[in-house]
Amino acid sequence: DAGVIQSPRHEVTEMGQEVTLRCKPISGHDYLFWYRQTMMRGLELLIYFNNNVPIDDSGMPEDRFSAKMPNASFSTLKIQPSEPRDSAVYFCASRLSAAVSYEQYFGPGTRLTVT
Amino acid sequence: AQSVAQPEDQVNVAEGNPLTVKCTYSVSGNPYLFWYVQYPNRGLQFLLKYITGDNLVKGSYGFEAEFNKSQTSFHLKKPSALVSDSALYFCAVRDIYPGGDYKLSFGAGTTVTVRA
């Protein structure tokens, strides 16, 4: 398996622009998580999905952030409009609900820079 | 909510020396505890977990962790550190929602530097 795939790996954009981050979870995994990592705030859970349905979006910082999971193999995190304080590394992770290990598998992350 | 704390932002050790990364937890009920490692420019990778059973848990890359209920700790250890162990280490706890679902709540992370 290729693991969790994220694209792009790096994104540089100007303030006010729309940014879309993409994630393909591991095939068969029914949970998908979006995290944000910054030096100041560490690793934050933004939102997670179970069977393509958003379950907890309490970590989404503002209405400028939105996430969708139209099918089991694809999810997007959109920021519109972007601001410099959104600069961070965004991780997607997935796991299998039936897994005894409780292990989450993380993608390589998207490094977002908003100028 | 369940939580973990990593009291040290940074740990520095010489190669070949023992490595310990500290983690304490605050949970109601039995804790499910985890360690993840993040190498530079990579996503987090699972190292090991404690669910139940032996207090000493062995994981990947020669790491182990000791669950101590009386001290509410779950410290990560390696008897002989390697330069390649230099990374960011996260402790995590299973945090259960009222409906029975759960998420992992991560600590702030500890940066480990192993010098040659």
gemmi code that builds the backbone of each chain (N, CA, C; Angstrom):
import gemmi

chains = {
    "A": [
        ("ASP", (0.844, -1.188, 0.000), (0.000, 0.000, 0.000), (0.888, 1.249, 0.000)),
        ("ALA", (0.422, 2.311, -0.676), (1.229, 3.516, -0.794), (1.169, 4.367, 0.452)),
        ("GLY", (0.331, 4.066, 1.411), (0.187, 4.899, 2.575), (-0.757, 6.051, 2.289)),
        ("VAL", (-0.848, 6.955, 3.228), (-1.693, 8.137, 3.058), (-0.978, 9.101, 2.110)),
        ("ILE", (-1.688, 9.565, 1.117), (-1.103, 10.443, 0.112), (-1.684, 11.840, 0.259)),
        ("GLN", (-0.807, 12.821, 0.278), (-1.247, 14.209, 0.369), (-0.651, 15.005, -0.785)),
        ("SER", (-1.440, 15.959, -1.258), (-0.934, 16.867, -2.284), (-1.552, 18.247, -2.111)),
        ("PRO", (-0.819, 19.287, -2.473), (0.599, 19.258, -2.813), (1.456, 19.068, -1.564)),
        ("ARG", (2.741, 18.857, -1.718), (3.629, 18.755, -0.573), (3.994, 20.142, -0.052)),
        ("HIS", (4.051, 21.079, -0.934), (4.341, 22.465, -0.568), (3.395, 23.376, -1.334)),
        ("GLU", (2.946, 24.413, -0.644), (2.049, 25.376, -1.269), (2.423, 26.757, -0.762)),
        ("VAL", (2.693, 27.638, -1.679), (2.959, 29.039, -1.332), (1.907, 29.874, -2.031)),
        ("THR", (1.212, 30.696, -1.281), (0.139, 31.488, -1.857), (0.105, 32.860, -1.199)),
        ("GLU", (-0.608, 33.746, -1.817), (-0.731, 35.090, -1.270), (-1.997, 35.218, -0.433)),
        ("MET", (-1.925, 36.069, 0.532), (-3.068, 36.314, 1.396), (-4.308, 36.628, 0.565)),
        ("GLY", (-5.421, 36.027, 0.953), (-6.673, 36.261, 0.254), (-7.010, 35.204, -0.776)),
        ("GLN", (-6.016, 34.413, -1.163), (-6.257, 33.370, -2.154), (-6.884, 32.131, -1.513)),
        ("GLU", (-7.556, 31.376, -2.329), (-8.126, 30.100, -1.882), (-7.061, 29.016, -1.973)),
        ("VAL", (-7.027, 28.169, -0.961), (-6.072, 27.061, -0.926), (-6.851, 25.760, -0.729)),
        ("THR", (-6.514, 24.755, -1.497), (-7.142, 23.449, -1.350), (-6.066, 22.387, -1.155)),
        ("LEU", (-6.167, 21.688, -0.038), (-5.253, 20.597, 0.266), (-5.999, 19.289, 0.059)),
        ("ARG", (-5.278, 18.286, -0.426), (-5.921, 17.033, -0.808), (-5.328, 15.844, -0.067)),
        ("CYS", (-6.163, 14.846, 0.157), (-5.721, 13.661, 0.887), (-6.401, 12.413, 0.334)),
        ("LYS", (-5.594, 11.389, 0.171), (-6.116, 10.069, -0.177), (-5.742, 9.127, 0.954)),
        ("PRO", (-6.729, 8.636, 1.705), (-6.408, 7.743, 2.833), (-6.004, 6.363, 2.344)),
        ("ILE", (-5.527, 5.558, 3.267), (-5.209, 4.173, 2.944), (-6.496, 3.441, 2.592)),
        ("SER", (-6.446, 2.662, 1.549), (-7.626, 1.954, 1.077), (-8.205, 1.069, 2.176)),
        ("GLY", (-9.520, 1.208, 2.383), (-10.184, 0.399, 3.388), (-10.309, 1.078, 4.746)),
        ("HIS", (-9.525, 2.127, 4.966), (-9.640, 2.842, 6.230), (-10.922, 3.676, 6.235)),
        ("ASP", (-11.657, 3.630, 7.359), (-12.932, 4.330, 7.405), (-12.902, 5.592, 8.252)),
        ("TYR", (-11.751, 5.916, 8.826), (-11.591, 7.168, 9.561), (-10.533, 8.014, 8.876)),
        ("LEU", (-10.811, 9.313, 8.790), (-9.852, 10.244, 8.215), (-9.784, 11.483, 9.095)),
        ("PHE", (-8.557, 11.922, 9.350), (-8.305, 13.046, 10.250), (-7.487, 14.123, 9.517)),
        ("TRP", (-7.800, 15.369, 9.823), (-6.975, 16.500, 9.382), (-6.382, 17.179, 10.619)),
        ("TYR", (-5.048, 17.337, 10.600), (-4.336, 17.995, 11.688), (-3.572, 19.194, 11.127)),
        ("ARG", (-3.284, 20.142, 12.031), (-2.430, 21.265, 11.696), (-1.297, 21.303, 12.714)),
        ("GLN", (-0.079, 21.523, 12.236), (1.083, 21.583, 13.122), (1.798, 22.915, 12.969)),
        ("THR", (1.954, 23.613, 14.088), (2.722, 24.860, 14.121), (3.653, 24.825, 15.324)),
        ("MET", (4.657, 25.662, 15.291), (5.579, 25.733, 16.417), (4.851, 26.205, 17.668)),
        ("MET", (3.954, 27.163, 17.482), (3.297, 27.773, 18.635), (2.248, 26.863, 19.265)),
        ("ARG", (1.486, 26.162, 18.448), (0.336, 25.427, 18.949), (0.499, 23.909, 18.899)),
        ("GLY", (1.609, 23.461, 18.349), (1.834, 22.022, 18.276), (0.922, 21.363, 17.253)),
        ("LEU", (0.498, 20.152, 17.549), (-0.336, 19.358, 16.647), (-1.794, 19.480, 17.076)),
        ("GLU", (-2.616, 20.029, 16.191), (-4.031, 20.254, 16.515), (-4.911, 19.424, 15.583)),
        ("LEU", (-5.914, 18.777, 16.150), (-6.906, 18.081, 15.335), (-7.927, 19.098, 14.840)),
        ("LEU", (-8.090, 19.188, 13.538), (-9.039, 20.142, 12.974), (-10.418, 19.519, 12.808)),
        ("ILE", (-10.464, 18.337, 12.204), (-11.729, 17.678, 11.907), (-11.453, 16.219, 11.633)),
        ("TYR", (-12.460, 15.350, 11.897), (-12.310, 13.986, 11.444), (-13.616, 13.446, 10.882)),
        ("PHE", (-13.476, 12.486, 10.018), (-14.596, 11.856, 9.319), (-14.646, 10.363, 9.669)),
        ("ASN", (-15.857, 9.831, 9.714), (-16.065, 8.397, 9.811), (-17.013, 7.998, 8.687)),
        ("ASN", (-16.578, 7.080, 7.854), (-17.385, 6.679, 6.699), (-17.864, 7.888, 5.901)),
        ("ASN", (-16.951, 8.818, 5.673), (-17.151, 10.004, 4.840), (-18.000, 11.081, 5.507)),
        ("VAL", (-18.442, 10.874, 6.725), (-19.298, 11.836, 7.418), (-18.472, 12.591, 8.451)),
        ("PRO", (-18.537, 13.936, 8.433), (-17.787, 14.686, 9.459), (-18.385, 14.432, 10.844)),
        ("ILE", (-17.540, 14.071, 11.780), (-17.992, 13.729, 13.129), (-17.696, 14.856, 14.115)),
        ("ASP", (-16.493, 15.368, 14.094), (-16.108, 16.406, 15.035), (-15.303, 17.455, 14.284)),
        ("ASP", (-15.885, 18.633, 14.135), (-15.182, 19.727, 13.459), (-14.898, 20.863, 14.437)),
        ("SER", (-14.901, 20.547, 15.714), (-14.716, 21.592, 16.723), (-13.327, 22.218, 16.679)),
        ("GLY", (-12.404, 21.562, 16.035), (-11.056, 22.099, 15.926), (-10.840, 23.018, 14.746)),
        ("MET", (-11.817, 23.123, 13.877), (-11.692, 24.016, 12.725), (-11.672, 25.448, 13.249)),
        ("PRO", (-10.626, 26.187, 12.949), (-10.428, 27.484, 13.602), (-11.461, 28.546, 13.242)),
        ("GLU", (-11.880, 28.586, 12.012), (-12.797, 29.652, 11.593), (-13.626, 29.153, 10.416)),
        ("ASP", (-14.619, 29.981, 10.072), (-15.448, 29.635, 8.912), (-14.667, 29.653, 7.606)),
        ("ARG", (-13.504, 30.215, 7.629), (-12.680, 30.225, 6.415), (-12.203, 28.814, 6.070)),
        ("PHE", (-12.242, 27.926, 7.046), (-11.800, 26.547, 6.851), (-13.011, 25.657, 6.599)),
        ("SER", (-12.884, 24.794, 5.606), (-13.932, 23.805, 5.357), (-13.287, 22.515, 4.874)),
        ("ALA", (-13.915, 21.399, 5.170), (-13.392, 20.098, 4.757), (-14.527, 19.246, 4.216)),
        ("LYS", (-14.192, 18.459, 3.218), (-15.175, 17.566, 2.616), (-14.556, 16.196, 2.389)),
        ("MET", (-15.426, 15.212, 2.327), (-14.982, 13.863, 1.976), (-16.056, 13.262, 1.075)),
        ("PRO", (-15.985, 13.541, -0.212), (-17.033, 13.100, -1.136), (-17.095, 11.590, -1.321)),
        ("ASN", (-15.996, 10.903, -1.067), (-16.001, 9.445, -1.145), (-14.916, 8.891, -0.236)),
        ("ALA", (-14.859, 7.590, -0.147), (-13.967, 6.940, 0.823), (-12.493, 7.099, 0.487)),
        ("SER", (-12.174, 7.560, -0.708), (-10.775, 7.622, -1.102), (-10.264, 9.038, -1.316)),
        ("PHE", (-11.030, 10.040, -0.886), (-10.590, 11.406, -1.173), (-11.190, 12.390, -0.184)),
        ("SER", (-10.352, 13.317, 0.274), (-10.819, 14.383, 1.144), (-10.070, 15.665, 0.800)),
        ("THR", (-10.739, 16.781, 1.036), (-10.107, 18.083, 0.814), (-10.268, 18.955, 2.051)),
        ("LEU", (-9.286, 19.798, 2.265), (-9.340, 20.847, 3.277), (-9.127, 22.157, 2.536)),
        ("LYS", (-10.105, 23.043, 2.646), (-10.052, 24.290, 1.893), (-9.979, 25.470, 2.840)),
        ("ILE", (-9.175, 26.435, 2.480), (-9.072, 27.678, 3.237), (-9.385, 28.818, 2.267)),
        ("GLN", (-10.422, 29.590, 2.596), (-10.852, 30.665, 1.716), (-11.488, 31.782, 2.542)),
        ("PRO", (-10.883, 32.967, 2.567), (-9.587, 33.342, 2.018), (-8.456, 32.971, 2.981)),
        ("SER", (-7.284, 32.750, 2.452), (-6.150, 32.389, 3.305), (-5.534, 33.627, 3.945)),
        ("GLU", (-4.922, 33.420, 5.104), (-4.248, 34.490, 5.832), (-2.860, 34.007, 6.243)),
        ("PRO", (-1.928, 34.927, 6.475), (-0.569, 34.518, 6.867), (-0.544, 33.598, 8.089)),
        ("ARG", (-1.465, 33.796, 9.035), (-1.461, 32.958, 10.242), (-1.919, 31.533, 9.963)),
        ("ASP", (-2.354, 31.249, 8.762), (-2.691, 29.884, 8.379), (-1.454, 29.084, 7.980)),
        ("SER", (-0.324, 29.741, 7.886), (0.918, 29.051, 7.524), (1.228, 27.972, 8.552)),
        ("ALA", (1.396, 26.766, 8.076), (1.576, 25.608, 8.964), (1.827, 24.386, 8.093)),
        ("VAL", (2.061, 23.265, 8.765), (2.072, 21.978, 8.064), (0.758, 21.290, 8.372)),
        ("TYR", (0.061, 20.866, 7.342), (-1.232, 20.205, 7.483), (-1.071, 18.717, 7.184)),
        ("PHE", (-1.488, 17.907, 8.151), (-1.377, 16.462, 8.003), (-2.754, 15.837, 7.874)),
        ("CYS", (-2.794, 14.822, 7.061), (-3.954, 13.960, 6.958), (-3.550, 12.603, 7.546)),
        ("ALA", (-4.468, 11.954, 8.227), (-4.197, 10.634, 8.785), (-5.436, 9.765, 8.607)),
        ("SER", (-5.227, 8.468, 8.573), (-6.376, 7.570, 8.482), (-6.165, 6.367, 9.386)),
        ("ARG", (-7.265, 5.717, 9.718), (-7.168, 4.479, 10.487), (-8.385, 3.625, 10.197)),
        ("LEU", (-8.280, 2.387, 10.635), (-9.333, 1.405, 10.445), (-10.058, 1.221, 11.764)),
        ("SER", (-11.381, 1.333, 11.732), (-12.128, 1.259, 12.987), (-11.985, -0.087, 13.666)),
        ("ALA", (-11.848, -1.124, 12.898), (-11.788, -2.458, 13.478), (-10.402, -2.846, 13.935)),
        ("ALA", (-9.454, -1.956, 13.768), (-8.068, -2.301, 14.088), (-7.863, -2.382, 15.595)),
        ("VAL", (-7.307, -3.462, 16.045), (-7.014, -3.623, 17.463), (-5.874, -2.708, 17.884)),
        ("SER", (-5.041, -2.343, 16.948), (-3.849, -1.572, 17.279), (-4.137, -0.115, 17.594)),
        ("TYR", (-5.284, 0.404, 17.145), (-5.624, 1.822, 17.311), (-4.650, 2.751, 16.596)),
        ("GLU", (-3.817, 2.193, 15.739), (-2.784, 2.994, 15.099), (-3.357, 3.898, 14.033)),
        ("GLN", (-2.887, 5.129, 13.998), (-3.217, 6.067, 12.934), (-2.019, 6.184, 12.003)),
        ("TYR", (-2.312, 6.296, 10.706), (-1.269, 6.413, 9.705), (-1.306, 7.829, 9.136)),
        ("PHE", (-0.177, 8.489, 9.213), (-0.108, 9.875, 8.786), (0.495, 9.994, 7.391)),
        ("GLY", (0.001, 10.975, 6.653), (0.621, 11.336, 5.399), (1.848, 12.195, 5.642)),
        ("PRO", (2.567, 12.549, 4.564), (3.805, 13.321, 4.704), (3.577, 14.797, 5.004)),
        ("GLY", (2.337, 15.240, 4.872), (2.031, 16.627, 5.189), (2.119, 17.562, 3.996)),
        ("THR", (1.393, 18.669, 4.108), (1.482, 19.777, 3.140), (1.969, 20.999, 3.904)),
        ("ARG", (3.088, 21.532, 3.467), (3.618, 22.750, 4.094), (3.036, 23.955, 3.378)),
        ("LEU", (2.192, 24.698, 4.089), (1.512, 25.859, 3.514), (2.169, 27.139, 4.001)),
        ("THR", (2.506, 27.987, 3.075), (3.036, 29.306, 3.390), (2.142, 30.337, 2.735)),
        ("VAL", (1.587, 31.227, 3.567), (0.730, 32.299, 3.062), (1.461, 33.619, 3.274)),
        ("THR", (1.739, 34.304, 2.201), (2.514, 35.562, 2.291), (1.621, 36.793, 2.219)),
    ],
    "B": [
        ("ALA", (-11.951, 15.488, 29.448), (-11.141, 14.990, 28.336), (-9.843, 14.399, 28.882)),
        ("GLN", (-9.391, 13.374, 28.172), (-8.114, 12.780, 28.543), (-6.993, 13.642, 27.988)),
        ("SER", (-5.853, 13.620, 28.664), (-4.735, 14.428, 28.173), (-3.410, 13.822, 28.576)),
        ("VAL", (-2.374, 14.224, 27.871), (-1.010, 13.846, 28.208), (-0.170, 15.106, 28.258)),
        ("ALA", (0.903, 15.034, 29.033), (1.839, 16.151, 29.142), (3.256, 15.636, 28.932)),
        ("GLN", (4.009, 16.393, 28.166), (5.411, 16.080, 27.950), (6.196, 17.229, 28.571)),
        ("PRO", (6.782, 17.017, 29.721), (7.362, 18.125, 30.485), (8.630, 18.722, 29.890)),
        ("GLU", (9.257, 18.023, 28.982), (10.509, 18.507, 28.401), (10.325, 18.863, 26.927)),
        ("ASP", (10.692, 20.094, 26.571), (10.638, 20.479, 25.166), (11.753, 19.811, 24.377)),
        ("GLN", (12.909, 19.658, 25.041), (14.075, 19.117, 24.353), (14.810, 18.140, 25.259)),
        ("VAL", (15.373, 17.124, 24.638), (16.241, 16.169, 25.318), (17.488, 16.001, 24.461)),
        ("ASN", (18.628, 16.146, 25.099), (19.905, 16.007, 24.382), (20.713, 14.896, 25.037)),
        ("VAL", (21.167, 13.950, 24.236), (21.988, 12.859, 24.766), (23.112, 12.546, 23.784)),
        ("ALA", (24.144, 11.906, 24.305), (25.236, 11.466, 23.445), (24.923, 10.086, 22.893)),
        ("GLU", (25.388, 9.854, 21.690), (25.168, 8.540, 21.078), (25.720, 7.452, 21.984)),
        ("GLY", (24.944, 6.381, 22.129), (25.366, 5.271, 22.970), (24.840, 5.354, 24.392)),
        ("ASN", (24.396, 6.535, 24.785), (23.835, 6.700, 26.128), (22.349, 6.371, 26.138)),
        ("PRO", (21.804, 6.084, 27.328), (20.365, 5.819, 27.407), (19.565, 7.078, 27.105)),
        ("LEU", (18.413, 6.852, 26.492), (17.506, 7.944, 26.129), (16.176, 7.732, 26.839)),
        ("THR", (15.691, 8.788, 27.484), (14.371, 8.753, 28.107), (13.600, 9.997, 27.697)),
        ("VAL", (12.376, 9.793, 27.237), (11.471, 10.893, 26.908), (10.243, 10.738, 27.801)),
        ("LYS", (9.948, 11.782, 28.556), (8.935, 11.664, 29.599), (7.526, 12.020, 29.111)),
        ("CYS", (6.554, 11.319, 29.699), (5.148, 11.585, 29.406), (4.333, 11.241, 30.644)),
        ("THR", (3.448, 12.136, 31.042), (2.497, 11.844, 32.103), (1.098, 11.986, 31.535)),
        ("TYR", (0.151, 11.284, 32.146), (-1.190, 11.283, 31.595), (-2.218, 11.641, 32.658)),
        ("SER", (-3.356, 12.088, 32.172), (-4.499, 12.381, 33.027), (-5.716, 11.813, 32.346)),
        ("VAL", (-6.241, 10.702, 32.899), (-7.386, 10.038, 32.284), (-8.340, 9.555, 33.353)),
        ("SER", (-9.560, 9.352, 32.939), (-10.524, 8.662, 33.796), (-10.678, 7.263, 33.219)),
        ("GLY", (-10.559, 6.277, 34.045), (-10.617, 4.902, 33.564), (-9.242, 4.413, 33.161)),
        ("ASN", (-9.233, 3.322, 32.419), (-7.964, 2.734, 31.994), (-7.405, 3.474, 30.795)),
        ("PRO", (-6.142, 3.862, 30.862), (-5.563, 4.640, 29.755), (-5.098, 3.751, 28.606)),
        ("TYR", (-5.303, 4.256, 27.408), (-4.708, 3.683, 26.216), (-3.673, 4.717, 25.746)),
        ("LEU", (-2.407, 4.352, 25.791), (-1.324, 5.312, 25.575), (-0.472, 4.921, 24.378)),
        ("PHE", (0.085, 5.932, 23.723), (0.811, 5.709, 22.479), (2.042, 6.615, 22.420)),
        ("TRP", (3.021, 6.184, 21.652), (4.144, 7.028, 21.271), (4.263, 7.029, 19.757)),
        ("TYR", (4.442, 8.254, 19.229), (4.690, 8.448, 17.804), (5.982, 9.234, 17.645)),
        ("VAL", (6.645, 9.049, 16.504), (7.866, 9.773, 16.196), (7.703, 10.496, 14.864)),
        ("GLN", (8.268, 11.691, 14.795), (8.229, 12.457, 13.550), (9.648, 12.836, 13.168)),
        ("TYR", (10.127, 12.257, 12.068), (11.423, 12.625, 11.536), (11.270, 13.887, 10.688)),
        ("PRO", (12.337, 14.630, 10.480), (12.250, 15.897, 9.744), (11.548, 15.744, 8.404)),
        ("ASN", (10.603, 16.644, 8.165), (9.860, 16.700, 6.899), (9.069, 15.427, 6.610)),
        ("ARG", (8.666, 14.741, 7.658), (7.875, 13.524, 7.486), (6.627, 13.588, 8.369)),
        ("GLY", (5.689, 12.702, 8.091), (4.524, 12.565, 8.964), (4.865, 11.742, 10.200)),
        ("LEU", (3.933, 11.711, 11.137), (4.152, 10.951, 12.370), (4.103, 9.455, 12.080)),
        ("GLN", (4.936, 8.707, 12.787), (4.954, 7.260, 12.658), (4.710, 6.638, 14.029)),
        ("PHE", (3.921, 5.583, 14.045), (3.607, 4.858, 15.268), (4.844, 4.121, 15.771)),
        ("LEU", (5.106, 4.234, 17.079), (6.218, 3.511, 17.698), (5.739, 2.354, 18.544)),
        ("LEU", (4.805, 2.635, 19.447), (4.321, 1.588, 20.346), (3.069, 2.055, 21.070)),
        ("LYS", (2.429, 1.105, 21.756), (1.201, 1.415, 22.482), (1.143, 0.598, 23.757)),
        ("TYR", (0.391, 1.123, 24.725), (-0.004, 0.368, 25.915), (-1.520, 0.347, 25.960)),
        ("ILE", (-2.058, -0.867, 25.984), (-3.511, -1.037, 26.121), (-3.809, -1.735, 27.448)),
        ("THR", (-3.167, -2.840, 27.643), (-3.319, -3.604, 28.865), (-2.180, -4.605, 28.919)),
        ("GLY", (-2.010, -5.267, 30.074), (-0.988, -6.294, 30.139), (0.302, -5.805, 30.773)),
        ("ASP", (1.410, -6.296, 30.260), (2.719, -5.965, 30.819), (2.969, -4.466, 30.814)),
        ("ASN", (3.548, -4.001, 31.892), (3.815, -2.564, 32.001), (4.945, -2.111, 31.093)),
        ("LEU", (5.803, -3.028, 30.691), (6.889, -2.693, 29.782), (6.481, -3.099, 28.369)),
        ("VAL", (6.404, -2.108, 27.518), (5.948, -2.330, 26.145), (7.115, -2.124, 25.196)),
        ("LYS", (7.311, -3.055, 24.289), (8.389, -2.924, 23.301), (7.815, -2.501, 21.956)),
        ("GLY", (8.573, -1.636, 21.262), (8.094, -1.125, 19.993), (9.148, -1.155, 18.910)),
        ("SER", (8.966, -0.275, 17.944), (9.850, -0.233, 16.791), (11.185, 0.430, 17.134)),
        ("TYR", (12.200, 0.124, 16.313), (13.517, 0.769, 16.364), (14.206, 0.635, 17.720)),
        ("GLY", (13.876, -0.398, 18.474), (14.537, -0.629, 19.757), (13.983, 0.171, 20.921)),
        ("PHE", (12.892, 0.873, 20.689), (12.278, 1.646, 21.756), (11.369, 0.790, 22.628)),
        ("GLU", (11.235, 1.201, 23.869), (10.302, 0.595, 24.796), (9.725, 1.694, 25.680)),
        ("ALA", (8.621, 1.383, 26.327), (7.995, 2.360, 27.210), (7.477, 1.633, 28.433)),
        ("GLU", (7.558, 2.324, 29.554), (7.126, 1.728, 30.813), (5.888, 2.446, 31.327)),
        ("PHE", (4.821, 1.695, 31.481), (3.580, 2.226, 32.037), (3.658, 2.142, 33.551)),
        ("ASN", (3.440, 3.277, 34.234), (3.485, 3.313, 35.680), (2.201, 3.952, 36.177)),
        ("LYS", (1.309, 3.123, 36.695), (-0.008, 3.616, 37.089), (0.075, 4.540, 38.296)),
        ("SER", (0.928, 4.220, 39.260), (0.992, 5.028, 40.479), (1.548, 6.423, 40.198)),
        ("GLN", (2.429, 6.524, 39.224), (2.998, 7.818, 38.861), (2.316, 8.425, 37.642)),
        ("THR", (1.309, 7.767, 37.130), (0.583, 8.197, 35.905), (1.562, 8.620, 34.822)),
        ("SER", (2.528, 7.752, 34.569), (3.541, 8.069, 33.570), (3.655, 6.971, 32.527)),
        ("PHE", (4.193, 7.364, 31.393), (4.407, 6.429, 30.278), (5.648, 6.914, 29.539)),
        ("HIS", (6.801, 6.725, 30.154), (8.051, 7.241, 29.609), (8.587, 6.341, 28.503)),
        ("LEU", (9.102, 6.970, 27.480), (9.708, 6.252, 26.347), (11.211, 6.102, 26.621)),
        ("LYS", (11.751, 4.919, 26.322), (13.152, 4.673, 26.630), (13.841, 3.918, 25.498)),
        ("LYS", (15.143, 4.161, 25.416), (15.982, 3.372, 24.533), (17.326, 3.213, 25.227)),
        ("PRO", (17.801, 1.994, 25.389), (19.021, 1.765, 26.164), (20.266, 2.442, 25.584)),
        ("SER", (20.351, 2.499, 24.257), (21.536, 3.063, 23.622), (21.091, 3.890, 22.408)),
        ("ALA", (21.151, 5.197, 22.550), (20.621, 6.072, 21.506), (21.551, 6.141, 20.293)),
        ("LEU", (20.941, 6.348, 19.137), (21.663, 6.527, 17.885), (21.429, 7.944, 17.361)),
        ("VAL", (22.370, 8.432, 16.581), (22.192, 9.756, 15.972), (20.904, 9.794, 15.153)),
        ("SER", (20.580, 8.673, 14.528), (19.376, 8.602, 13.699), (18.082, 8.644, 14.507)),
        ("ASP", (18.176, 8.584, 15.838), (16.986, 8.725, 16.692), (16.595, 10.188, 16.893)),
        ("SER", (17.396, 11.089, 16.411), (17.088, 12.517, 16.523), (15.794, 12.802, 15.767)),
        ("ALA", (14.795, 13.276, 16.493), (13.467, 13.475, 15.899), (12.573, 14.143, 16.937)),
        ("LEU", (11.315, 14.331, 16.548), (10.296, 14.889, 17.443), (9.412, 13.740, 17.897)),
        ("TYR", (9.241, 13.595, 19.198), (8.500, 12.473, 19.756), (7.221, 12.976, 20.425)),
        ("PHE", (6.128, 12.283, 20.108), (4.824, 12.650, 20.656), (4.247, 11.506, 21.477)),
        ("CYS", (3.781, 11.847, 22.653), (2.977, 10.943, 23.457), (1.508, 11.235, 23.148)),
        ("ALA", (0.662, 10.210, 23.177), (-0.753, 10.413, 22.869), (-1.614, 9.500, 23.735)),
        ("VAL", (-2.855, 9.913, 23.943), (-3.803, 9.131, 24.736), (-5.112, 9.024, 23.969)),
        ("ARG", (-5.769, 7.897, 24.145), (-7.083, 7.740, 23.531), (-8.096, 8.546, 24.318)),
        ("ASP", (-8.823, 9.393, 23.597), (-9.794, 10.293, 24.218), (-11.166, 9.894, 23.675)),
        ("ILE", (-12.038, 9.395, 24.562), (-13.302, 8.813, 24.109), (-14.404, 9.868, 24.095)),
        ("TYR", (-15.189, 9.857, 23.011), (-16.356, 10.723, 22.918), (-17.526, 10.063, 23.656)),
        ("PRO", (-18.521, 10.869, 24.052), (-19.682, 10.301, 24.763), (-20.348, 9.154, 24.014)),
        ("GLY", (-20.353, 9.192, 22.711), (-20.994, 8.141, 21.935), (-20.173, 6.896, 21.769)),
        ("GLY", (-18.960, 6.893, 22.307), (-18.120, 5.718, 22.228), (-17.005, 5.818, 21.223)),
        ("ASP", (-17.086, 6.756, 20.283), (-16.005, 6.950, 19.333), (-14.812, 7.553, 20.080)),
        ("TYR", (-13.669, 7.601, 19.430), (-12.508, 8.147, 20.119), (-11.601, 8.860, 19.140)),
        ("LYS", (-10.710, 9.657, 19.699), (-9.639, 10.293, 18.927), (-8.368, 10.150, 19.742)),
        ("LEU", (-7.250, 10.475, 19.143), (-5.986, 10.522, 19.863), (-5.690, 11.974, 20.205)),
        ("SER", (-5.404, 12.216, 21.456), (-4.979, 13.542, 21.897), (-3.472, 13.497, 22.119)),
        ("PHE", (-2.759, 14.369, 21.416), (-1.309, 14.351, 21.431), (-0.737, 15.374, 22.406)),
        ("GLY", (0.426, 15.035, 22.957), (1.173, 15.996, 23.741), (1.845, 17.006, 22.844)),
        ("ALA", (2.577, 17.926, 23.463), (3.199, 19.027, 22.720), (4.431, 18.576, 21.932)),
        ("GLY", (4.946, 17.424, 22.288), (6.120, 16.917, 21.579), (7.418, 17.244, 22.297)),
        ("THR", (8.392, 16.357, 22.152), (9.736, 16.545, 22.716), (10.747, 16.343, 21.603)),
        ("THR", (11.584, 17.335, 21.403), (12.628, 17.225, 20.385), (13.837, 16.524, 20.975)),
        ("VAL", (14.207, 15.420, 20.374), (15.375, 14.644, 20.824), (16.528, 14.887, 19.872)),
        ("THR", (17.655, 15.245, 20.445), (18.883, 15.412, 19.664), (19.930, 14.475, 20.233)),
        ("VAL", (20.446, 13.598, 19.374), (21.494, 12.665, 19.773), (22.773, 13.098, 19.083)),
        ("ARG", (23.772, 13.464, 19.857), (25.023, 13.952, 19.281), (26.036, 12.817, 19.158)),
        ("ALA", (26.772, 12.882, 18.097), (27.758, 11.816, 17.819), (28.932, 11.880, 18.786)),
    ],
}
model = gemmi.Model(1)
for chain_id, residues in chains.items():
    chain = gemmi.Chain(chain_id)
    for i, (resn, *xyz) in enumerate(residues, 1):
        res = gemmi.Residue()
        res.name, res.seqid = resn, gemmi.SeqId(i, " ")
        for name, pos in zip(("N", "CA", "C"), xyz):
            atom = gemmi.Atom()
            atom.name, atom.element = name, gemmi.Element(name[0])
            atom.pos, atom.b_iso = gemmi.Position(*pos), 0.0
            res.add_atom(atom)
        chain.add_residue(res)
    model.add_chain(chain)
structure = gemmi.Structure()
structure.add_model(model)
structure.setup_entities()
